[in-house]
Structures are given as C-alpha cells and as structure tokens.
Amino acid sequence: MNLSADAGGALPLPWLAAPLREVLATQRGHALLVHGAAGSGALAFAVTLAQAWLCEAADGAARPCGGCGSCHLVRARLHPDLLVLLPESLRRAHDWPLVDDKADADDAKRKPSRQIRIVEVRALIDWTTRTPARGRGKVALLHPAEALNVQSANALLKTLEEPPGSTRLLLTCADPAWLLPTVRSRCQRVRLPDPEAAQAAAWLAGQGVADAAAARILIQACNGRPLDALALAQQGVDAAAWTALPRAVERGSATALAGWPIPQVLDALRKICHDAMARSVGGEGRYFPPDAVPARACMAALADWSRELDRVARHAEHPWNEGLLIESLVQSGRTALAPEPGRGRMDTLRP
C-alpha cells in the first residue's frame, strides 16, 4: 500500500484528510506523538504529515502537493531529509530499508527483529545533526514507538527534548500508556480518530476485495480497522468464510483455520469466545454478524476456554506444532460452545 500522497496530492487513505488539515493548522511542536488504533493508518498518516512538512509547494498552496521535487522523493522513499525508522520486521513488510540495511546470508536463518534497537536510534541521532539537504528542515519518523526498548528509548530522550536545528520528530503508537513516561512527556499528542464505518467500507470495497455488504462484515471482524480488514481479505478470508467460522468451531472442525498463523488463529478464536459470551447473556456480538455465533453456550465453559486462549496467547511465539495446537484449541471451543443442558433459546433473552 502507498504510504504518501500521490502525484496529484490525493491522500493514501481518505479518512486522513480531516486530521491532517487540523495538525497542519494547529501543531507547531518539534516532537509529535500520533496515537491511533492499529490498522487505522497511523503509519500512512505520519508519512503523509512528514511529506506535508517537507513539501516545496508555494505558500498558500495545499500540502502535500504531490507534484514538487520533495514530494516525489518522499514517494520514491529517497528523500534525504526524511528518516523513517521501523523495526526490521516492518521495514521488510513495507519495503522501506535503511541505507545500510543490506540482506545477508543469515537473514533466512533468523526472525527479523520486532524492536527498534539502540544502534538504530544512535544512527538517527547522528543523522539529525547533519545540515538539511533541501532547506525545508528534517523529519525523523519512528513507528511504532512501542517498539523502542528501554535502552533505545532512553537514548532518544535528549534529542526528543531538544532536536538539533530544524529537525522534527514524529512518533506513532496505538496507546501512549504503553510508552515510557519520559517519552510521553516530551511530545505533543495527536489522536488519530477511527474512520467512519461507511467511509471505511467504501474504501475497502474500492480495493476490489469485497462488495459493500461483505466489506462491512470484514471491517466488523477487525473492530472497525480497515487496514486490518484488507490484510484479512488478502490472506484469503472473505466475508462468507469469516461468518461461517464460529459454526465450524462449534462442530469441532479445524479445517477452516488450516494454514493460519497461530497469532491469527488466537485472534479469531478469542473473538468467537467474546461474541459467544455476549450472546449467552442476551447481548449482541461485536465481531460477527447476528446469529453467526451460538447463543446458548455455558458461560462457565466459555470462561474456561477464554483462559486457555489467553494462556496460549502469552506464548504465541513458542515453536508449537501448529496443526496439533489448532486442533486442540478448536476442540476446546467445541466443548465451550455446546448448548448448556436444560437451557432453551428463549433463556438467552431474559434480562
């Protein structure tokens, strides 16, 4: 996915327009912390904001214009005054390597780092001391700030408080509470609102992955986060497959989850468990369409299943035998979703 405004100035995600205008009009700080739900476009917003700050359009023109030399360099990911610092795993995923980020023979033998390491922060600090190449200042973007470990976060503090020259620092996170207080206190906060459901569904349908009705189901599956819904669709999970998943688990069939990564399996099963709990007390589910999730399950059995899922989630990176683990979790789900003995359907509607 494109992360910056295109040659005509169109934003990568339509729901970023209003918050971008507000930030450009009101924020003058040298360190901003953009926080918004994962999957709502925080990285795209941050890159587009950096593009606007570096844009060379004439005074009074809309920024980012998309057509100037600076905007072209941002789109090409070659701007000398923009440093985007991501964990190695995200750099690979977004194809945004550092200048010295060269593949080697060991890459295939190890997992990419999920942290922003202290050596990378020190390189960023050194970069901030250099003179801007194009005269519009410099922007250092760190995404997500939660990936800073304690050492790298502490190394950043002085630069975050007093960056050299015309440098601006831009951090993103899902929740500021997850950051060190010393990092939070040095930044002005900008909350990125969730996109409206209709706008998000229209965008997702426009990506060619679903019609409007199916798009709404996928967005509901991802708690209103359209980028997560797009990723789900690109993994081959359409609206029909998602809707059928709870009943497959109720039957004890793990086939629908075959080939899914363990973290994604756990996410789906926890959502089924959540909606089954809500429906068992007469409420509405959050992640699945009405009637997709059994409504007569025993709350005690669901609570046991929930605790099991939480326990496995704490060790999601363990080298499990994935097939056996998924089969075990689905069988636990089958037990949990079984109708409570002696309980009729109308019992779920009682206050």
C-alpha positions, 0 to 999 in steps of 0.5 A: 500500500502507498504510504504518501500522497500521490502525484496529484496530492490525493491522500493514501487513505481518505479518512486522513484528510480531516486530521491532517488539515487540523495538525497542519493548522494547529501543531507547531511542536518539534516532537509529535506523538500520533496515537491511533488504533492499529490498522487505522493508518497511523503509519500512512498518516505520519508519512503523509504529515512528514511529506506535508512538512517537507513539501516545496509547494508555494505558500498558500498552496495545499500540502502535500502537493504531490507534484514538487521535487520533495514530494516525489522523493518522499514517494520514491522513499529517497528523500534525504531529509526524511528518516523513517525508522521501523523495526526490521520486521516492518521495514521488510513488510513495507519495503522501506530499508535503511541505507545500510540495511543490506540482506545477508546470508543469515537473514533466512536463518533468523526472525527479523527483529520486532524492536527498534534497537539502540544502534538504530536510534544512535544512527538517527541521532547522528543523522539529525545533526547533519545540515538539511539537504533541501532547506525545508528542515528534517523529519525523523519518523519512528513507528511504532514507538512501542517498539523502542526498548528501554535502552533505545528509548532512553537514548532518544530522550535528549534529542526528543527534548531538544532536536538539533536545528530544524529537525522534527520528530514524529512518533506513532503508537496505538496507546501512549500508556504503553510508552515510557513516561519520559517519552510521553512527556516530551511530545505533543499528542495527536489522536488519530480518530477511527474512520467512519464505518461507511467511509471505511467500507467504501474504501475497502470495497474500492480495493476490489476485495469485497462488495459493500455488504461483505466489506462491512462484515470484514471491517466488523471482524477487525473492530472497525480497522480497515487496514486490518480488514484488507490484510484479512481479505488478502490472506484469503478470508472473505466475508462468507468464510469469516461468518461461517467460522464460529459454526465450524468451531462449534462442530469441532472442525479445524479445517477452516483455520488450516494454514493460519498463523497461530497469532491469527488463529488466537485472534479469531478464536478469542473473538468467537469466545467474546461474541459467544459470551455476549450472546449467552447473556442476551447481548449482541456480538461485536465481531460477527454478524447476528446469529453467526455465533451460538447463543446458548453456550455455558458461560462457565465453559466459555470462561474456561476456554477464554483462559486457555486462549489467553494462556496460549496467547502469552506464548504465541511465539513458542515453536508449537506444532501448529496443526496439533495446537489448532486442533486442540484449541478448536476442540476446546471451543467445541466443548465451550460452545455446546448448548448448556443442558436444560437451557432453551433459546428463549433463556438467552433473552431474559434480562 
